[in-house]
Amino acid sequence: MKVLLVNGSPRKNGNTDRALEECAAVLNQEGIETELIWIGAQAIRGCTACGACSRNGDCRCIFDDDIVNPLIRKAAEADGYIFGSPVYYAGLNGSLKSLMDRMFYAGGAVMRQKPAAGIACARRAGATITADEINKFFQINGMPVVSSTYWNIVHGRGAGEVEGDGEGLQTMRNLARSMAWLLKCIQAGAQAGITAPELERGTMTNMVRGDLIDGAN
């Protein structure tokens, strides 16, 4: 079994990376293989909702000049995921948001029903909002969201400051233990003949109406 950890910070060896490394160390102790990917500091274009990825049928974004498609291929080989983001303006880092928009739009099928978690690193505020933003990608894709013993956040600004957040690092370790436990449960279930549920797809309801009902919009 393998967990893919994605560092959404432009700083390769900052506090977000340190939190992910804490998760990876515990996963390795639990016998789970890990791979930590840094998305880099280069610009990642946002999704244009062109729909080409839906038509090509191969879980690939039409824009092939950045890390998105290579990461989708890595995601296809993984059994679980942890995405981490720094907090700059009370929310998800823009580069990671662009990456996840395209990655899940084009390649969501390769990650569906696999466990995942979002973590956030902030100087002070906005961390819980950011972790929740990441988790919403998993929730719409039928993926079990892995929890810990607190919200999946750590605090620190300068490189290395997260070391002072003992509870945050403890939360990362417990998150990794929960991830390992769930992966092992899924594996044991599969060996016992219990497979993922068949999900209904195809029905879409447009909640915007052009007519008026009883004078109301």
C-alpha positions as CSV (number, residue, x, y, z in Angstrom):
1,M,0.0,0.0,0.0
2,K,1.1,3.5,-0.8
3,V,0.2,7.0,0.3
4,L,1.0,10.0,-1.9
5,L,1.7,13.2,0.0
6,V,1.6,16.5,-1.9
7,N,3.3,19.6,-0.6
8,G,1.4,22.6,-2.0
9,S,3.8,25.2,-0.6
10,P,6.2,27.2,-2.9
11,R,8.9,26.5,-0.3
12,K,10.2,23.0,-0.6
13,N,11.5,22.6,2.9
14,G,9.2,24.7,5.0
15,N,6.7,24.0,7.7
16,T,4.1,22.4,5.4
17,D,6.8,19.9,4.3
18,R,7.8,19.2,7.9
19,A,4.2,18.3,8.8
20,L,3.9,16.0,5.8
21,E,7.2,14.4,6.7
22,E,5.8,13.7,10.2
23,C,2.9,11.9,8.6
24,A,5.2,10.0,6.3
25,A,7.5,8.7,9.1
26,V,4.5,7.2,11.0
27,L,3.0,5.7,7.8
28,N,6.4,4.0,7.1
29,Q,6.5,2.6,10.6
30,E,3.0,1.2,9.9
31,G,4.4,-0.6,6.8
32,I,2.9,1.9,4.3
33,E,5.0,3.1,1.4
34,T,5.0,6.9,0.9
35,E,6.0,9.4,-1.7
36,L,6.2,13.1,-1.0
37,I,5.8,15.4,-4.0
38,W,6.6,19.1,-4.0
39,I,4.5,21.0,-6.6
40,G,7.2,23.7,-7.0
41,A,7.2,27.4,-7.2
42,Q,6.4,27.8,-10.9
43,A,2.9,29.0,-12.0
44,I,0.2,26.4,-12.4
45,R,-2.6,27.4,-14.7
46,G,-6.2,27.2,-13.4
47,C,-8.9,25.0,-14.9
48,T,-10.8,26.7,-17.8
49,A,-13.7,24.3,-17.7
50,C,-13.2,23.5,-21.3
51,G,-14.5,19.9,-20.9
52,A,-11.7,18.4,-23.1
53,C,-10.6,16.1,-20.3
54,S,-14.2,14.7,-20.1
55,R,-14.1,14.0,-23.8
56,N,-10.7,12.4,-24.1
57,G,-11.6,9.7,-21.6
58,D,-8.0,9.1,-20.4
59,C,-7.9,11.0,-17.1
60,R,-5.6,13.6,-18.6
61,C,-5.8,17.4,-18.6
62,I,-5.5,19.0,-22.0
63,F,-2.9,21.4,-20.7
64,D,0.3,19.2,-20.5
65,D,3.0,21.8,-19.6
66,D,3.1,21.5,-15.8
67,I,2.9,18.9,-12.9
68,V,-0.8,18.1,-13.1
69,N,-0.8,15.2,-15.5
70,P,2.4,13.5,-14.0
71,L,0.7,13.9,-10.6
72,I,-2.5,12.2,-11.9
73,R,-0.4,9.3,-13.1
74,K,1.2,9.0,-9.6
75,A,-2.2,9.3,-8.0
76,A,-3.4,6.3,-10.0
77,E,-0.8,4.1,-8.4
78,A,-1.5,5.3,-4.8
79,D,-4.0,3.9,-2.2
80,G,-4.4,7.1,-0.2
81,Y,-3.5,10.8,-0.2
82,I,-2.5,13.7,2.0
83,F,-2.5,17.2,0.5
84,G,-0.8,20.0,2.5
85,S,-1.1,23.8,2.0
86,P,0.3,26.9,3.6
87,V,-2.1,29.6,4.6
88,Y,-1.4,33.1,3.1
89,Y,-4.8,34.9,2.9
90,A,-7.0,32.7,5.1
91,G,-7.3,30.0,2.4
92,L,-5.8,27.5,0.1
93,N,-2.6,28.4,-1.6
94,G,-3.4,29.5,-5.2
95,S,-1.1,27.2,-7.0
96,L,-2.4,24.1,-5.1
97,K,-6.0,25.2,-5.7
98,S,-5.3,25.4,-9.5
99,L,-3.6,22.0,-9.4
100,M,-6.4,20.3,-7.4
101,D,-9.1,21.9,-9.6
102,R,-7.6,20.4,-12.8
103,M,-6.3,17.2,-11.1
104,F,-9.8,16.2,-9.8
105,Y,-11.7,17.4,-12.8
106,A,-9.5,15.4,-15.2
107,G,-8.3,12.6,-13.0
108,G,-10.8,12.2,-10.2
109,A,-11.7,8.7,-11.3
110,V,-8.2,7.3,-10.4
111,M,-8.7,8.6,-6.8
112,R,-12.3,7.8,-6.2
113,Q,-13.2,6.0,-3.0
114,K,-9.6,6.1,-1.7
115,P,-8.9,7.6,1.7
116,A,-7.5,11.2,1.8
117,A,-6.9,14.1,4.1
118,G,-6.0,17.8,3.9
119,I,-3.6,19.5,6.2
120,A,-2.8,23.2,6.6
121,C,0.0,25.2,8.1
122,A,-0.6,28.8,9.2
123,R,1.2,31.5,11.2
124,R,-2.0,32.2,13.1
125,A,-5.5,32.0,11.6
126,G,-7.2,30.5,8.5
127,A,-5.9,26.9,9.0
128,T,-9.2,25.1,9.7
129,I,-10.8,26.9,6.7
130,T,-7.9,25.8,4.4
131,A,-8.0,22.1,5.6
132,D,-11.7,22.1,5.0
133,E,-11.2,23.6,1.5
134,I,-8.9,20.7,0.6
135,N,-11.3,18.1,2.1
136,K,-14.1,19.3,-0.1
137,F,-12.3,17.9,-3.1
138,F,-12.4,14.4,-1.5
139,Q,-16.0,14.7,-0.4
140,I,-17.3,15.3,-3.9
141,N,-15.3,12.4,-5.2
142,G,-16.6,9.7,-2.9
143,M,-13.3,9.5,-0.9
144,P,-13.3,8.7,2.9
145,V,-11.9,11.8,4.7
146,V,-9.3,10.7,7.3
147,S,-9.4,12.5,10.7
148,S,-7.1,12.8,13.7
149,T,-7.4,14.0,17.3
150,Y,-7.7,17.6,16.3
151,W,-8.2,19.6,13.1
152,N,-5.4,18.6,10.7
153,I,-3.4,21.8,11.2
154,V,0.1,23.0,12.4
155,H,1.3,26.5,13.2
156,G,4.6,28.2,12.2
157,R,5.8,31.0,10.0
158,G,9.6,30.9,9.6
159,A,11.2,27.6,8.6
160,G,11.4,25.2,11.5
161,E,8.9,27.1,13.7
162,V,6.4,24.2,13.5
163,E,8.8,22.3,15.8
164,G,7.3,24.4,18.6
165,D,3.8,23.2,17.9
166,G,3.9,19.9,19.7
167,E,0.2,19.3,19.5
168,G,0.2,20.0,15.8
169,L,2.9,17.4,15.1
170,Q,1.0,15.0,17.4
171,T,-2.1,15.6,15.3
172,M,-0.1,14.7,12.2
173,R,1.1,11.5,13.7
174,N,-2.4,10.5,14.8
175,L,-3.6,11.4,11.3
176,A,-1.1,9.0,9.8
177,R,-2.1,6.2,12.2
178,S,-5.7,6.7,11.2
179,M,-4.8,6.6,7.6
180,A,-2.8,3.4,8.0
181,W,-5.6,1.8,10.0
182,L,-8.2,2.7,7.3
183,L,-6.0,1.4,4.5
184,K,-5.5,-1.9,6.3
185,C,-9.2,-2.2,7.0
186,I,-10.0,-1.6,3.3
187,Q,-7.4,-4.2,2.3
188,A,-8.8,-6.7,4.8
189,G,-12.3,-6.0,3.5
190,A,-11.3,-6.6,-0.1
191,Q,-9.7,-9.9,0.9
192,A,-13.0,-10.9,2.5
193,G,-14.9,-10.0,-0.6
194,I,-16.1,-6.6,0.5
195,T,-15.7,-4.1,-2.3
196,A,-16.4,-0.4,-2.7
197,P,-20.0,0.5,-3.3
198,E,-21.3,1.0,-6.8
199,L,-22.1,4.7,-7.1
200,E,-24.9,6.2,-9.1
201,R,-23.8,8.7,-11.7
202,G,-25.3,10.7,-14.4
203,T,-28.2,12.6,-12.8
204,M,-27.6,16.3,-12.7
205,T,-30.1,18.9,-11.6
206,N,-29.8,22.6,-12.5
207,M,-30.9,24.6,-9.5
208,V,-31.2,27.8,-11.6
209,R,-34.6,28.3,-13.2
210,G,-35.5,30.9,-15.8
211,D,-39.2,31.1,-14.8
212,L,-41.0,32.6,-11.9
213,I,-43.1,30.5,-9.5
214,D,-45.8,32.5,-7.6
215,G,-44.0,35.7,-8.1
216,A,-40.8,34.4,-6.5
217,N,-37.4,34.2,-8.1
